Amino acid sequence: MDDMRRTEVDGLRVTWRLVQHHLIAIVAVDNACDASPIASFCPSNYPDLALARELLPELARLWDAVRHEFWTRLFPPMPLATSERVLA
């Protein structure tokens, strides 16, 4: 699971990656409407989600959305039970 993801909240877009051992690496934050940068990070030192929260606490809703998308991707919701059940 090593891929680039994007999440948008309140007109902001964060670009992040899932890396080895299911870690989140924050790549950049920009305005969703015009892509003007809010924050960007060096590839050799991408912050994880916890450090991003410390560095930019005012973006809490954005970090919450990343966390939600991460857990949904890692553990997709189980399908709802069907009305037909097999009874033993």
C-alpha positions as CSV (number, residue, x, y, z in Angstrom):
1,M,0.0,0.0,0.0
2,D,2.2,2.8,-1.3
3,D,0.0,5.3,-3.1
4,M,-0.8,9.0,-3.3
5,R,-4.2,10.2,-1.9
6,R,-6.0,13.5,-1.8
7,T,-8.6,14.7,0.8
8,E,-10.5,17.9,0.7
9,V,-12.2,19.8,3.5
10,D,-13.3,23.4,3.9
11,G,-11.7,24.5,0.7
12,L,-8.3,22.9,1.5
13,R,-6.7,19.8,-0.1
14,V,-4.1,17.6,1.5
15,T,-2.0,15.3,-0.5
16,W,-0.8,12.3,1.5
17,R,0.6,8.8,1.0
18,L,0.1,5.4,2.5
19,V,3.6,4.0,3.0
20,Q,5.0,0.8,4.5
21,H,3.4,-0.5,7.6
22,H,0.3,1.5,6.9
23,L,1.8,4.8,7.8
24,I,0.4,8.2,6.6
25,A,2.9,10.6,5.2
26,I,1.7,14.2,4.6
27,V,3.1,15.6,1.3
28,A,1.4,19.0,1.0
29,V,-1.6,21.2,1.8
30,D,-3.0,23.7,-0.7
31,N,-6.2,25.6,-1.5
32,A,-8.5,23.4,-3.4
33,C,-9.8,26.2,-5.6
34,D,-6.5,27.5,-7.0
35,A,-3.8,25.1,-5.7
36,S,-2.0,27.9,-3.9
37,P,0.3,26.3,-1.3
38,I,-0.5,26.3,2.4
39,A,2.3,23.9,3.4
40,S,4.6,21.5,1.7
41,F,7.2,19.1,3.1
42,C,10.5,17.6,1.9
43,P,10.2,14.1,0.5
44,S,13.0,12.9,2.8
45,N,11.1,14.1,5.9
46,Y,7.3,13.9,5.3
47,P,5.5,14.3,8.6
48,D,3.1,11.6,9.8
49,L,-0.5,12.5,10.7
50,A,0.4,13.1,14.4
51,L,3.2,15.5,13.6
52,A,1.1,17.3,11.0
53,R,-1.5,17.9,13.7
54,E,1.2,19.4,15.9
55,L,2.6,21.5,13.1
56,L,-0.7,22.8,11.8
57,P,-3.3,22.3,14.6
58,E,-5.7,24.8,12.9
59,L,-6.3,22.2,10.2
60,A,-7.9,19.7,12.7
61,R,-10.9,19.0,10.4
62,L,-8.6,18.2,7.5
63,W,-6.5,15.8,9.6
64,D,-9.7,14.2,10.9
65,A,-10.8,13.6,7.3
66,V,-7.5,12.0,6.4
67,R,-7.7,9.7,9.5
68,H,-11.2,8.7,8.5
69,E,-10.2,8.0,4.9
70,F,-7.2,6.1,6.1
71,W,-9.2,3.8,8.4
72,T,-11.9,3.3,5.7
73,R,-9.3,2.3,3.2
74,L,-7.5,0.0,5.7
75,F,-10.7,-1.6,6.9
76,P,-13.5,-1.2,4.4
77,P,-17.0,-1.3,5.9
78,M,-18.6,-4.7,6.0
79,P,-21.5,-5.2,3.7
80,L,-24.9,-5.1,5.3
81,A,-26.4,-8.4,6.1
82,T,-28.9,-9.6,3.5
83,S,-32.4,-10.4,4.3
84,E,-31.8,-14.1,3.4
85,R,-30.1,-16.0,6.2
86,V,-29.0,-19.5,6.3
87,L,-30.0,-21.2,9.5
88,A,-28.2,-24.3,10.6
